[in-house]
Amino acid sequence: MKCMFCRIGETCFGHQTVTFEQGDLVIVIRAVPAQICEACGEPYFDQATTKRLEQLAEDSAHEASSNVLVREFCAA
Ligand SMILES: [Zn+2]
């Protein structure tokens, strides 16, 4: 699809690293499936992925034992 952000690039399937910040805690989720703009790099996540990301971030917030947590994206 056409990128809605830059309106120049086309998106193609790839993997993106997503970072959440919750207070002092930084949660990094790697290898998240996304449509990524080849021009500006803007990632687009589908609804299921977005929901799963929120869930992972929430779970991670409880598990975290340091200020930075890095984990791989995994489907539900
Ligand atoms: Zn773009």
N, CA, C, O and the ligand as a Tripos MOL2 file, in Angstrom:
@<TRIPOS>MOLECULE
protein
  305   303    77     0     0
PROTEIN
NO_CHARGES

@<TRIPOS>ATOM
      1 N           0.8360   -1.2030    0.0000 N.3       1 MET1
      2 CA          0.0000    0.0000    0.0000 C.3       1 MET1
      3 C           0.8700    1.2510    0.0000 C.2       1 MET1
      4 O           2.0600    1.1910    0.3070 O.2       1 MET1
      5 N           0.2700    2.3780   -0.3440 N.am      2 LYS2
      6 CA          0.9800    3.6540   -0.3350 C.3       2 LYS2
      7 C           1.1390    4.1120    1.1130 C.2       2 LYS2
      8 O           0.2150    3.9960    1.9180 O.2       2 LYS2
      9 N           2.3080    4.6270    1.4280 N.am      3 CYS3
     10 CA          2.5510    5.1230    2.7800 C.3       3 CYS3
     11 C           1.6990    6.3580    3.0490 C.2       3 CYS3
     12 O           1.6790    7.2900    2.2450 O.2       3 CYS3
     13 N           0.9880    6.3630    4.1930 N.am      4 MET4
     14 CA          0.1240    7.4960    4.5290 C.3       4 MET4
     15 C           0.9090    8.6140    5.2070 C.2       4 MET4
     16 O           0.4180    9.7280    5.3910 O.2       4 MET4
     17 N           2.1450    8.2770    5.5710 N.am      5 PHE5
     18 CA          2.9600    9.2390    6.3160 C.3       5 PHE5
     19 C           3.6930   10.1790    5.3630 C.2       5 PHE5
     20 O           3.5690   11.4000    5.4670 O.2       5 PHE5
     21 N           4.4540    9.6070    4.4370 N.am      6 CYS6
     22 CA          5.2110   10.4550    3.5050 C.3       6 CYS6
     23 C           4.5020   10.5990    2.1570 C.2       6 CYS6
     24 O           4.8120   11.5080    1.3870 O.2       6 CYS6
     25 N           3.5520    9.7040    1.8700 N.am      7 ARG7
     26 CA          2.7950    9.7070    0.6200 C.3       7 ARG7
     27 C           3.6740    9.5200   -0.6110 C.2       7 ARG7
     28 O           3.2800    9.8700   -1.7230 O.2       7 ARG7
     29 N           4.8490    8.9750   -0.4090 N.am      8 ILE8
     30 CA          5.7710    8.7390   -1.5320 C.3       8 ILE8
     31 C           6.0240    7.2380   -1.6870 C.2       8 ILE8
     32 O           5.8680    6.6660   -2.7660 O.2       8 ILE8
     33 N           6.4230    6.6190   -0.5620 N.am      9 GLY9
     34 CA          6.8650    5.2260   -0.6170 C.3       9 GLY9
     35 C           5.7230    4.2290   -0.6610 C.2       9 GLY9
     36 O           4.5710    4.5470   -0.3670 O.2       9 GLY9
     37 N           6.0840    3.0190   -1.0350 N.am     10 GLU10
     38 CA          5.1800    1.8720   -0.9390 C.3      10 GLU10
     39 C           5.6470    1.0550    0.2660 C.2      10 GLU10
     40 O           6.8370    1.0350    0.5810 O.2      10 GLU10
     41 N           4.7170    0.3880    0.9330 N.am     11 THR11
     42 CA          5.1100   -0.4400    2.0740 C.3      11 THR11
     43 C           5.3710   -1.8690    1.6130 C.2      11 THR11
     44 O           4.7700   -2.3500    0.6520 O.2      11 THR11
     45 N           6.2790   -2.5360    2.3190 N.am     12 CYS12
     46 CA          6.4790   -3.9520    2.0610 C.3      12 CYS12
     47 C           6.6930   -4.6510    3.4070 C.2      12 CYS12
     48 O           7.0490   -4.0190    4.4010 O.2      12 CYS12
     49 N           6.4690   -5.9620    3.4170 N.am     13 PHE13
     50 CA          6.5130   -6.7060    4.6670 C.3      13 PHE13
     51 C           7.9340   -6.7990    5.2110 C.2      13 PHE13
     52 O           8.8870   -7.0520    4.4730 O.2      13 PHE13
     53 N           8.0510   -6.5900    6.5060 N.am     14 GLY14
     54 CA          9.3490   -6.7070    7.1460 C.3      14 GLY14
     55 C           9.1700   -6.8260    8.6480 C.2      14 GLY14
     56 O           8.0710   -7.0940    9.1330 O.2      14 GLY14
     57 N          10.2510   -6.6260    9.3760 N.am     15 HIS15
     58 CA         10.2060   -6.7090   10.8300 C.3      15 HIS15
     59 C          10.7440   -5.4350   11.4390 C.2      15 HIS15
     60 O          11.7060   -4.8400   10.9540 O.2      15 HIS15
     61 N          10.0990   -5.0370   12.5080 N.am     16 GLN16
     62 CA         10.3960   -3.7490   13.1050 C.3      16 GLN16
     63 C          10.6180   -3.9240   14.6060 C.2      16 GLN16
     64 O           9.9810   -4.7680   15.2370 O.2      16 GLN16
     65 N          11.5140   -3.1320   15.1710 N.am     17 THR17
     66 CA         11.6940   -3.1120   16.6190 C.3      17 THR17
     67 C          10.8160   -2.0090   17.1930 C.2      17 THR17
     68 O          10.8220   -0.8780   16.7080 O.2      17 THR17
     69 N          10.0560   -2.3550   18.2360 N.am     18 VAL18
     70 CA          9.1320   -1.4030   18.8380 C.3      18 VAL18
     71 C           9.5570   -1.1390   20.2780 C.2      18 VAL18
     72 O           9.8810   -2.0690   21.0170 O.2      18 VAL18
     73 N           9.5550    0.1150   20.6680 N.am     19 THR19
     74 CA          9.9590    0.4950   22.0200 C.3      19 THR19
     75 C           8.7920    1.1460   22.7590 C.2      19 THR19
     76 O           8.1280    2.0410   22.2370 O.2      19 THR19
     77 N           8.5580    0.6810   23.9760 N.am     20 PHE20
     78 CA          7.5480    1.2920   24.8390 C.3      20 PHE20
     79 C           8.2480    1.8840   26.0450 C.2      20 PHE20
     80 O           9.2500    1.3440   26.5130 O.2      20 PHE20
     81 N           7.7350    2.9700   26.5410 N.am     21 GLU21
     82 CA          8.2460    3.5070   27.7930 C.3      21 GLU21
     83 C           7.1080    3.5700   28.7880 C.2      21 GLU21
     84 O           6.0510    4.1370   28.5100 O.2      21 GLU21
     85 N           7.3350    2.9780   29.9530 N.am     22 GLN22
     86 CA          6.3350    3.0340   31.0170 C.3      22 GLN22
     87 C           7.0460    3.5180   32.2710 C.2      22 GLN22
     88 O           7.6720    2.7330   32.9830 O.2      22 GLN22
     89 N           6.9470    4.7850   32.5300 N.am     23 GLY23
     90 CA          7.6700    5.3620   33.6580 C.3      23 GLY23
     91 C           9.1620    5.2010   33.4360 C.2      23 GLY23
     92 O           9.6950    5.6600   32.4250 O.2      23 GLY23
     93 N           9.8490    4.5470   34.3840 N.am     24 ASP24
     94 CA         11.2930    4.3380   34.2910 C.3      24 ASP24
     95 C          11.6370    3.1600   33.3960 C.2      24 ASP24
     96 O          12.7890    2.9890   32.9970 O.2      24 ASP24
     97 N          10.6430    2.3550   33.0850 N.am     25 LEU25
     98 CA         10.8930    1.1180   32.3640 C.3      25 LEU25
     99 C          10.8260    1.3180   30.8520 C.2      25 LEU25
    100 O           9.9140    1.9590   30.3300 O.2      25 LEU25
    101 N          11.8190    0.7510   30.1660 N.am     26 VAL26
    102 CA         11.8220    0.7620   28.7040 C.3      26 VAL26
    103 C          11.6760   -0.6740   28.2270 C.2      26 VAL26
    104 O          12.4700   -1.5410   28.5930 O.2      26 VAL26
    105 N          10.6790   -0.9190   27.4250 N.am     27 ILE27
    106 CA         10.4350   -2.2600   26.9000 C.3      27 ILE27
    107 C          10.7020   -2.2490   25.3980 C.2      27 ILE27
    108 O          10.1140   -1.4680   24.6500 O.2      27 ILE27
    109 N          11.5970   -3.1270   24.9810 N.am     28 VAL28
    110 CA         11.9490   -3.2130   23.5650 C.3      28 VAL28
    111 C          11.4530   -4.5570   23.0440 C.2      28 VAL28
    112 O          11.8230   -5.6060   23.5710 O.2      28 VAL28
    113 N          10.6300   -4.5270   22.0240 N.am     29 ILE29
    114 CA         10.1290   -5.7710   21.4390 C.3      29 ILE29
    115 C          10.6500   -5.8600   20.0120 C.2      29 ILE29
    116 O          10.3820   -4.9960   19.1760 O.2      29 ILE29
    117 N          11.4020   -6.9260   19.7560 N.am     30 ARG30
    118 CA         12.0870   -7.0630   18.4710 C.3      30 ARG30
    119 C          11.2930   -7.9540   17.5320 C.2      30 ARG30
    120 O          10.4320   -8.7320   17.9450 O.2      30 ARG30
    121 N          11.6120   -7.8120   16.2590 N.am     31 ALA31
    122 CA         11.0760   -8.6890   15.2150 C.3      31 ALA31
    123 C           9.5490   -8.6870   15.1770 C.2      31 ALA31
    124 O           8.9170   -9.7390   15.0780 O.2      31 ALA31
    125 N           8.9720   -7.4940   15.2580 N.am     32 VAL32
    126 CA          7.5250   -7.3650   15.1590 C.3      32 VAL32
    127 C           7.1500   -7.3000   13.6720 C.2      32 VAL32
    128 O           7.6730   -6.4580   12.9410 O.2      32 VAL32
    129 N           6.2520   -8.1790   13.2230 N.am     33 PRO33
    130 CA          5.8800   -8.1540   11.8070 C.3      33 PRO33
    131 C           5.1260   -6.8770   11.4590 C.2      33 PRO33
    132 O           4.2000   -6.4860   12.1700 O.2      33 PRO33
    133 N           5.5160   -6.2330   10.3800 N.am     34 ALA34
    134 CA          4.9050   -4.9560   10.0100 C.3      34 ALA34
    135 C           5.0160   -4.7350    8.5110 C.2      34 ALA34
    136 O           5.8380   -5.3530    7.8340 O.2      34 ALA34
    137 N           4.1780   -3.8470    8.0090 N.am     35 GLN35
    138 CA          4.3600   -3.3170    6.6670 C.3      35 GLN35
    139 C           5.1990   -2.0540    6.8530 C.2      35 GLN35
    140 O           4.8030   -1.1450    7.5830 O.2      35 GLN35
    141 N           6.3450   -1.9980    6.2010 N.am     36 ILE36
    142 CA          7.2640   -0.8890    6.4270 C.3      36 ILE36
    143 C           7.4470   -0.0890    5.1360 C.2      36 ILE36
    144 O           7.6690   -0.6510    4.0640 O.2      36 ILE36
    145 N           7.3520    1.2210    5.2660 N.am     37 CYS37
    146 CA          7.5210    2.0990    4.0980 C.3      37 CYS37
    147 C           8.9700    2.0530    3.6350 C.2      37 CYS37
    148 O           9.8950    2.2100    4.4320 O.2      37 CYS37
    149 N           9.1560    1.8350    2.3340 N.am     38 GLU38
    150 CA         10.5220    1.7370    1.8260 C.3      38 GLU38
    151 C          11.1640    3.1110    1.6540 C.2      38 GLU38
    152 O          12.3770    3.2140    1.4710 O.2      38 GLU38
    153 N          10.3520    4.1650    1.7130 N.am     39 ALA39
    154 CA         10.9040    5.5150    1.5690 C.3      39 ALA39
    155 C          11.2670    6.1310    2.9180 C.2      39 ALA39
    156 O          12.3940    6.5930    3.0990 O.2      39 ALA39
    157 N          10.3270    6.1450    3.8700 N.am     40 CYS40
    158 CA         10.5780    6.8430    5.1370 C.3      40 CYS40
    159 C          10.7360    5.9000    6.3240 C.2      40 CYS40
    160 O          11.1390    6.3310    7.4050 O.2      40 CYS40
    161 N          10.4230    4.6160    6.1380 N.am     41 GLY41
    162 CA         10.6260    3.6500    7.2110 C.3      41 GLY41
    163 C           9.5000    3.5820    8.2220 C.2      41 GLY41
    164 O           9.6190    2.8980    9.2380 O.2      41 GLY41
    165 N           8.4000    4.2890    7.9550 N.am     42 GLU42
    166 CA          7.2580    4.2560    8.8670 C.3      42 GLU42
    167 C           6.6610    2.8410    8.8890 C.2      42 GLU42
    168 O           6.3270    2.2960    7.8370 O.2      42 GLU42
    169 N           6.5250    2.2420   10.0870 N.am     43 PRO43
    170 CA          5.9340    0.9030   10.1490 C.3      43 PRO43
    171 C           4.4160    0.9520   10.3480 C.2      43 PRO43
    172 O           3.9000    1.8300   11.0390 O.2      43 PRO43
    173 N           3.7240    0.0200    9.7470 N.am     44 TYR44
    174 CA          2.2770   -0.1280    9.9530 C.3      44 TYR44
    175 C           2.0120   -1.5070   10.5120 C.2      44 TYR44
    176 O           2.4430   -2.5080    9.9380 O.2      44 TYR44
    177 N           1.3100   -1.5670   11.6240 N.am     45 PHE45
    178 CA          0.9990   -2.8450   12.2540 C.3      45 PHE45
    179 C          -0.4830   -3.1310   12.0810 C.2      45 PHE45
    180 O          -1.3120   -2.2240   12.1550 O.2      45 PHE45
    181 N          -0.8120   -4.3990   11.8510 N.am     46 ASP46
    182 CA         -2.2350   -4.7060   11.7530 C.3      46 ASP46
    183 C          -2.8410   -4.7700   13.1580 C.2      46 ASP46
    184 O          -2.1310   -4.7070   14.1610 O.2      46 ASP46
    185 N          -4.1620   -4.8960   13.2020 N.am     47 GLN47
    186 CA         -4.8820   -4.7900   14.4720 C.3      47 GLN47
    187 C          -4.4630   -5.8870   15.4560 C.2      47 GLN47
    188 O          -4.2750   -5.6270   16.6450 O.2      47 GLN47
    189 N          -4.3220   -7.1030   14.9530 N.am     48 ALA48
    190 CA         -3.9540   -8.2300   15.8190 C.3      48 ALA48
    191 C          -2.5650   -8.0210   16.4040 C.2      48 ALA48
    192 O          -2.3240   -8.3100   17.5760 O.2      48 ALA48
    193 N          -1.6530   -7.5150   15.5770 N.am     49 THR49
    194 CA         -0.2810   -7.2720   16.0370 C.3      49 THR49
    195 C          -0.2520   -6.1680   17.0790 C.2      49 THR49
    196 O           0.4560   -6.2740   18.0800 O.2      49 THR49
    197 N          -1.0150   -5.1110   16.8520 N.am     50 THR50
    198 CA         -1.0750   -4.0000   17.7990 C.3      50 THR50
    199 C          -1.5880   -4.4710   19.1550 C.2      50 THR50
    200 O          -1.0570   -4.0990   20.2010 O.2      50 THR50
    201 N          -2.6300   -5.2970   19.1140 N.am     51 LYS51
    202 CA         -3.2150   -5.8200   20.3320 C.3      51 LYS51
    203 C          -2.2090   -6.6860   21.0900 C.2      51 LYS51
    204 O          -2.0700   -6.5910   22.3100 O.2      51 LYS51
    205 N          -1.5130   -7.5360   20.3270 N.am     52 ARG52
    206 CA         -0.5180   -8.4310   20.9090 C.3      52 ARG52
    207 C           0.6470   -7.6300   21.5100 C.2      52 ARG52
    208 O           1.1860   -7.9900   22.5560 O.2      52 ARG52
    209 N           1.0180   -6.5580   20.8430 N.am     53 LEU53
    210 CA          2.0950   -5.6910   21.3350 C.3      53 LEU53
    211 C           1.7370   -5.0870   22.6780 C.2      53 LEU53
    212 O           2.5520   -5.0580   23.6000 O.2      53 LEU53
    213 N           0.5000   -4.6010   22.7780 N.am     54 GLU54
    214 CA          0.0480   -3.9940   24.0350 C.3      54 GLU54
    215 C           0.0640   -5.0230   25.1570 C.2      54 GLU54
    216 O           0.4430   -4.7350   26.2920 O.2      54 GLU54
    217 N          -0.3630   -6.2390   24.8010 N.am     55 GLN55
    218 CA         -0.3980   -7.3290   25.7710 C.3      55 GLN55
    219 C           1.0200   -7.6890   26.2340 C.2      55 GLN55
    220 O           1.2730   -7.8640   27.4260 O.2      55 GLN55
    221 N           1.9320   -7.7940   25.2710 N.am     56 LEU56
    222 CA          3.3210   -8.1260   25.5930 C.3      56 LEU56
    223 C           3.9530   -7.0480   26.4680 C.2      56 LEU56
    224 O           4.6870   -7.3470   27.4100 O.2      56 LEU56
    225 N           3.6580   -5.7890   26.1430 N.am     57 ALA57
    226 CA          4.2210   -4.6800   26.9160 C.3      57 ALA57
    227 C           3.7080   -4.7320   28.3500 C.2      57 ALA57
    228 O           4.4560   -4.4980   29.3000 O.2      57 ALA57
    229 N           2.4330   -5.0380   28.4900 N.am     58 GLU58
    230 CA          1.8280   -5.0990   29.8130 C.3      58 GLU58
    231 C           2.4090   -6.2610   30.6250 C.2      58 GLU58
    232 O           2.7640   -6.0960   31.7920 O.2      58 GLU58
    233 N           2.5020   -7.4410   29.9920 N.am     59 ASP59
    234 CA          3.0900   -8.6090   30.6600 C.3      59 ASP59
    235 C           4.5310   -8.3190   31.0640 C.2      59 ASP59
    236 O           4.9610   -8.6580   32.1660 O.2      59 ASP59
    237 N           5.2660   -7.6890   30.1590 N.am     60 SER60
    238 CA          6.6780   -7.4180   30.3870 C.3      60 SER60
    239 C           6.8730   -6.4730   31.5590 C.2      60 SER60
    240 O           7.8350   -6.5980   32.3170 O.2      60 SER60
    241 N           5.9510   -5.5220   31.7030 N.am     61 ALA61
    242 CA          6.0550   -4.5480   32.7850 C.3      61 ALA61
    243 C           6.0510   -5.2530   34.1420 C.2      61 ALA61
    244 O           6.6970   -4.7970   35.0850 O.2      61 ALA61
    245 N           5.3120   -6.3770   34.2370 N.am     62 HIS62
    246 CA          5.2450   -7.1100   35.4960 C.3      62 HIS62
    247 C           6.4840   -7.9850   35.7040 C.2      62 HIS62
    248 O           6.9130   -8.2190   36.8330 O.2      62 HIS62
    249 N           7.0470   -8.4620   34.5940 N.am     63 GLU63
    250 CA          8.1910   -9.3820   34.6640 C.3      63 GLU63
    251 C           9.5170   -8.6610   34.8450 C.2      63 GLU63
    252 O          10.4820   -9.2440   35.3370 O.2      63 GLU63
    253 N           9.5670   -7.4100   34.4540 N.am     64 ALA64
    254 CA         10.8440   -6.7050   34.3710 C.3      64 ALA64
    255 C          11.5560   -6.6270   35.7090 C.2      64 ALA64
    256 O          10.9600   -6.2980   36.7340 O.2      64 ALA64
    257 N          12.8570   -6.9410   35.6760 N.am     65 SER65
    258 CA         13.6330   -6.8430   36.9040 C.3      65 SER65
    259 C          14.6840   -5.7440   36.7750 C.2      65 SER65
    260 O          15.4030   -5.4570   37.7320 O.2      65 SER65
    261 N          14.7750   -5.1360   35.6090 N.am     66 SER66
    262 CA         15.6740   -4.0000   35.4350 C.3      66 SER66
    263 C          14.9000   -2.9110   34.6870 C.2      66 SER66
    264 O          13.7060   -3.0570   34.4280 O.2      66 SER66
    265 N          15.5840   -1.8330   34.3470 N.am     67 ASN67
    266 CA         14.8880   -0.7140   33.6970 C.3      67 ASN67
    267 C          14.7090   -0.8960   32.1970 C.2      67 ASN67
    268 O          13.9470   -0.1780   31.5480 O.2      67 ASN67
    269 N          15.4400   -1.8860   31.6600 N.am     68 VAL68
    270 CA         15.3310   -2.1430   30.2180 C.3      68 VAL68
    271 C          15.0520   -3.6180   29.9950 C.2      68 VAL68
    272 O          15.7490   -4.4850   30.5210 O.2      68 VAL68
    273 N          14.0450   -3.8800   29.2250 N.am     69 LEU69
    274 CA         13.6790   -5.2570   28.9490 C.3      69 LEU69
    275 C          13.6060   -5.4320   27.4280 C.2      69 LEU69
    276 O          12.9350   -4.6670   26.7360 O.2      69 LEU69
    277 N          14.2990   -6.4390   26.9260 N.am     70 VAL70
    278 CA         14.2720   -6.7030   25.4960 C.3      70 VAL70
    279 C          13.6890   -8.0880   25.2850 C.2      70 VAL70
    280 O          14.1340   -9.0540   25.9050 O.2      70 VAL70
    281 N          12.6990   -8.1870   24.4170 N.am     71 ARG71
    282 CA         12.1550   -9.5080   24.1180 C.3      71 ARG71
    283 C          11.7480   -9.6090   22.6550 C.2      71 ARG71
    284 O          11.5470   -8.6020   21.9760 O.2      71 ARG71
    285 N          11.6340  -10.8330   22.1910 N.am     72 GLU72
    286 CA         11.2220  -11.0610   20.8130 C.3      72 GLU72
    287 C           9.6980  -11.0480   20.7720 C.2      72 GLU72
    288 O           9.0350  -11.4600   21.7240 O.2      72 GLU72
    289 N           9.1600  -10.5750   19.6650 N.am     73 PHE73
    290 CA          7.7280  -10.6530   19.4650 C.3      73 PHE73
    291 C           7.3580  -12.1180   19.2610 C.2      73 PHE73
    292 O           8.0270  -12.8330   18.5160 O.2      73 PHE73
    293 N           6.2990  -12.5590   19.9210 N.am     74 CYS74
    294 CA          5.7970  -13.8970   19.6410 C.3      74 CYS74
    295 C           4.2830  -13.8120   19.5840 C.2      74 CYS74
    296 O           3.6640  -13.0910   20.3660 O.2      74 CYS74
    297 N           3.6990  -14.5400   18.6720 N.am     75 ALA75
    298 CA          2.2570  -14.4990   18.5090 C.3      75 ALA75
    299 C           1.5840  -15.0900   19.7390 C.2      75 ALA75
    300 O           2.2070  -15.8410   20.4890 O.2      75 ALA75
    301 N           0.3230  -14.7570   19.9490 N.am     76 ALA76
    302 CA         -0.4040  -15.2200   21.1340 C.3      76 ALA76
    303 C          -0.5180  -16.7450   21.1330 C.2      76 ALA76
    304 O          -1.0990  -17.3210   22.0530 O.2      76 ALA76
    305 ZN          6.6750    6.6080    3.9140 Zn       77 ZN77
@<TRIPOS>BOND
     1     1     2 1
     2     2     3 1
     3     3     4 2
     4     3     5 am
     5     5     6 1
     6     6     7 1
     7     7     8 2
     8     7     9 am
     9     9    10 1
    10    10    11 1
    11    11    12 2
    12    11    13 am
    13    13    14 1
    14    14    15 1
    15    15    16 2
    16    15    17 am
    17    17    18 1
    18    18    19 1
    19    19    20 2
    20    19    21 am
    21    21    22 1
    22    22    23 1
    23    23    24 2
    24    23    25 am
    25    25    26 1
    26    26    27 1
    27    27    28 2
    28    27    29 am
    29    29    30 1
    30    30    31 1
    31    31    32 2
    32    31    33 am
    33    33    34 1
    34    34    35 1
    35    35    36 2
    36    35    37 am
    37    37    38 1
    38    38    39 1
    39    39    40 2
    40    39    41 am
    41    41    42 1
    42    42    43 1
    43    43    44 2
    44    43    45 am
    45    45    46 1
    46    46    47 1
    47    47    48 2
    48    47    49 am
    49    49    50 1
    50    50    51 1
    51    51    52 2
    52    51    53 am
    53    53    54 1
    54    54    55 1
    55    55    56 2
    56    55    57 am
    57    57    58 1
    58    58    59 1
    59    59    60 2
    60    59    61 am
    61    61    62 1
    62    62    63 1
    63    63    64 2
    64    63    65 am
    65    65    66 1
    66    66    67 1
    67    67    68 2
    68    67    69 am
    69    69    70 1
    70    70    71 1
    71    71    72 2
    72    71    73 am
    73    73    74 1
    74    74    75 1
    75    75    76 2
    76    75    77 am
    77    77    78 1
    78    78    79 1
    79    79    80 2
    80    79    81 am
    81    81    82 1
    82    82    83 1
    83    83    84 2
    84    83    85 am
    85    85    86 1
    86    86    87 1
    87    87    88 2
    88    87    89 am
    89    89    90 1
    90    90    91 1
    91    91    92 2
    92    91    93 am
    93    93    94 1
    94    94    95 1
    95    95    96 2
    96    95    97 am
    97    97    98 1
    98    98    99 1
    99    99   100 2
   100    99   101 am
   101   101   102 1
   102   102   103 1
   103   103   104 2
   104   103   105 am
   105   105   106 1
   106   106   107 1
   107   107   108 2
   108   107   109 am
   109   109   110 1
   110   110   111 1
   111   111   112 2
   112   111   113 am
   113   113   114 1
   114   114   115 1
   115   115   116 2
   116   115   117 am
   117   117   118 1
   118   118   119 1
   119   119   120 2
   120   119   121 am
   121   121   122 1
   122   122   123 1
   123   123   124 2
   124   123   125 am
   125   125   126 1
   126   126   127 1
   127   127   128 2
   128   127   129 am
   129   129   130 1
   130   130   131 1
   131   131   132 2
   132   131   133 am
   133   133   134 1
   134   134   135 1
   135   135   136 2
   136   135   137 am
   137   137   138 1
   138   138   139 1
   139   139   140 2
   140   139   141 am
   141   141   142 1
   142   142   143 1
   143   143   144 2
   144   143   145 am
   145   145   146 1
   146   146   147 1
   147   147   148 2
   148   147   149 am
   149   149   150 1
   150   150   151 1
   151   151   152 2
   152   151   153 am
   153   153   154 1
   154   154   155 1
   155   155   156 2
   156   155   157 am
   157   157   158 1
   158   158   159 1
   159   159   160 2
   160   159   161 am
   161   161   162 1
   162   162   163 1
   163   163   164 2
   164   163   165 am
   165   165   166 1
   166   166   167 1
   167   167   168 2
   168   167   169 am
   169   169   170 1
   170   170   171 1
   171   171   172 2
   172   171   173 am
   173   173   174 1
   174   174   175 1
   175   175   176 2
   176   175   177 am
   177   177   178 1
   178   178   179 1
   179   179   180 2
   180   179   181 am
   181   181   182 1
   182   182   183 1
   183   183   184 2
   184   183   185 am
   185   185   186 1
   186   186   187 1
   187   187   188 2
   188   187   189 am
   189   189   190 1
   190   190   191 1
   191   191   192 2
   192   191   193 am
   193   193   194 1
   194   194   195 1
   195   195   196 2
   196   195   197 am
   197   197   198 1
   198   198   199 1
   199   199   200 2
   200   199   201 am
   201   201   202 1
   202   202   203 1
   203   203   204 2
   204   203   205 am
   205   205   206 1
   206   206   207 1
   207   207   208 2
   208   207   209 am
   209   209   210 1
   210   210   211 1
   211   211   212 2
   212   211   213 am
   213   213   214 1
   214   214   215 1
   215   215   216 2
   216   215   217 am
   217   217   218 1
   218   218   219 1
   219   219   220 2
   220   219   221 am
   221   221   222 1
   222   222   223 1
   223   223   224 2
   224   223   225 am
   225   225   226 1
   226   226   227 1
   227   227   228 2
   228   227   229 am
   229   229   230 1
   230   230   231 1
   231   231   232 2
   232   231   233 am
   233   233   234 1
   234   234   235 1
   235   235   236 2
   236   235   237 am
   237   237   238 1
   238   238   239 1
   239   239   240 2
   240   239   241 am
   241   241   242 1
   242   242   243 1
   243   243   244 2
   244   243   245 am
   245   245   246 1
   246   246   247 1
   247   247   248 2
   248   247   249 am
   249   249   250 1
   250   250   251 1
   251   251   252 2
   252   251   253 am
   253   253   254 1
   254   254   255 1
   255   255   256 2
   256   255   257 am
   257   257   258 1
   258   258   259 1
   259   259   260 2
   260   259   261 am
   261   261   262 1
   262   262   263 1
   263   263   264 2
   264   263   265 am
   265   265   266 1
   266   266   267 1
   267   267   268 2
   268   267   269 am
   269   269   270 1
   270   270   271 1
   271   271   272 2
   272   271   273 am
   273   273   274 1
   274   274   275 1
   275   275   276 2
   276   275   277 am
   277   277   278 1
   278   278   279 1
   279   279   280 2
   280   279   281 am
   281   281   282 1
   282   282   283 1
   283   283   284 2
   284   283   285 am
   285   285   286 1
   286   286   287 1
   287   287   288 2
   288   287   289 am
   289   289   290 1
   290   290   291 1
   291   291   292 2
   292   291   293 am
   293   293   294 1
   294   294   295 1
   295   295   296 2
   296   295   297 am
   297   297   298 1
   298   298   299 1
   299   299   300 2
   300   299   301 am
   301   301   302 1
   302   302   303 1
   303   303   304 2
@<TRIPOS>SUBSTRUCTURE
     1 MET1         2 RESIDUE 1 A MET
     2 LYS2         6 RESIDUE 1 A LYS
     3 CYS3        10 RESIDUE 1 A CYS
     4 MET4        14 RESIDUE 1 A MET
     5 PHE5        18 RESIDUE 1 A PHE
     6 CYS6        22 RESIDUE 1 A CYS
     7 ARG7        26 RESIDUE 1 A ARG
     8 ILE8        30 RESIDUE 1 A ILE
     9 GLY9        34 RESIDUE 1 A GLY
    10 GLU10       38 RESIDUE 1 A GLU
    11 THR11       42 RESIDUE 1 A THR
    12 CYS12       46 RESIDUE 1 A CYS
    13 PHE13       50 RESIDUE 1 A PHE
    14 GLY14       54 RESIDUE 1 A GLY
    15 HIS15       58 RESIDUE 1 A HIS
    16 GLN16       62 RESIDUE 1 A GLN
    17 THR17       66 RESIDUE 1 A THR
    18 VAL18       70 RESIDUE 1 A VAL
    19 THR19       74 RESIDUE 1 A THR
    20 PHE20       78 RESIDUE 1 A PHE
    21 GLU21       82 RESIDUE 1 A GLU
    22 GLN22       86 RESIDUE 1 A GLN
    23 GLY23       90 RESIDUE 1 A GLY
    24 ASP24       94 RESIDUE 1 A ASP
    25 LEU25       98 RESIDUE 1 A LEU
    26 VAL26      102 RESIDUE 1 A VAL
    27 ILE27      106 RESIDUE 1 A ILE
    28 VAL28      110 RESIDUE 1 A VAL
    29 ILE29      114 RESIDUE 1 A ILE
    30 ARG30      118 RESIDUE 1 A ARG
    31 ALA31      122 RESIDUE 1 A ALA
    32 VAL32      126 RESIDUE 1 A VAL
    33 PRO33      130 RESIDUE 1 A PRO
    34 ALA34      134 RESIDUE 1 A ALA
    35 GLN35      138 RESIDUE 1 A GLN
    36 ILE36      142 RESIDUE 1 A ILE
    37 CYS37      146 RESIDUE 1 A CYS
    38 GLU38      150 RESIDUE 1 A GLU
    39 ALA39      154 RESIDUE 1 A ALA
    40 CYS40      158 RESIDUE 1 A CYS
    41 GLY41      162 RESIDUE 1 A GLY
    42 GLU42      166 RESIDUE 1 A GLU
    43 PRO43      170 RESIDUE 1 A PRO
    44 TYR44      174 RESIDUE 1 A TYR
    45 PHE45      178 RESIDUE 1 A PHE
    46 ASP46      182 RESIDUE 1 A ASP
    47 GLN47      186 RESIDUE 1 A GLN
    48 ALA48      190 RESIDUE 1 A ALA
    49 THR49      194 RESIDUE 1 A THR
    50 THR50      198 RESIDUE 1 A THR
    51 LYS51      202 RESIDUE 1 A LYS
    52 ARG52      206 RESIDUE 1 A ARG
    53 LEU53      210 RESIDUE 1 A LEU
    54 GLU54      214 RESIDUE 1 A GLU
    55 GLN55      218 RESIDUE 1 A GLN
    56 LEU56      222 RESIDUE 1 A LEU
    57 ALA57      226 RESIDUE 1 A ALA
    58 GLU58      230 RESIDUE 1 A GLU
    59 ASP59      234 RESIDUE 1 A ASP
    60 SER60      238 RESIDUE 1 A SER
    61 ALA61      242 RESIDUE 1 A ALA
    62 HIS62      246 RESIDUE 1 A HIS
    63 GLU63      250 RESIDUE 1 A GLU
    64 ALA64      254 RESIDUE 1 A ALA
    65 SER65      258 RESIDUE 1 A SER
    66 SER66      262 RESIDUE 1 A SER
    67 ASN67      266 RESIDUE 1 A ASN
    68 VAL68      270 RESIDUE 1 A VAL
    69 LEU69      274 RESIDUE 1 A LEU
    70 VAL70      278 RESIDUE 1 A VAL
    71 ARG71      282 RESIDUE 1 A ARG
    72 GLU72      286 RESIDUE 1 A GLU
    73 PHE73      290 RESIDUE 1 A PHE
    74 CYS74      294 RESIDUE 1 A CYS
    75 ALA75      298 RESIDUE 1 A ALA
    76 ALA76      302 RESIDUE 1 A ALA
    77 ZN77       305 GROUP 0 **** ****
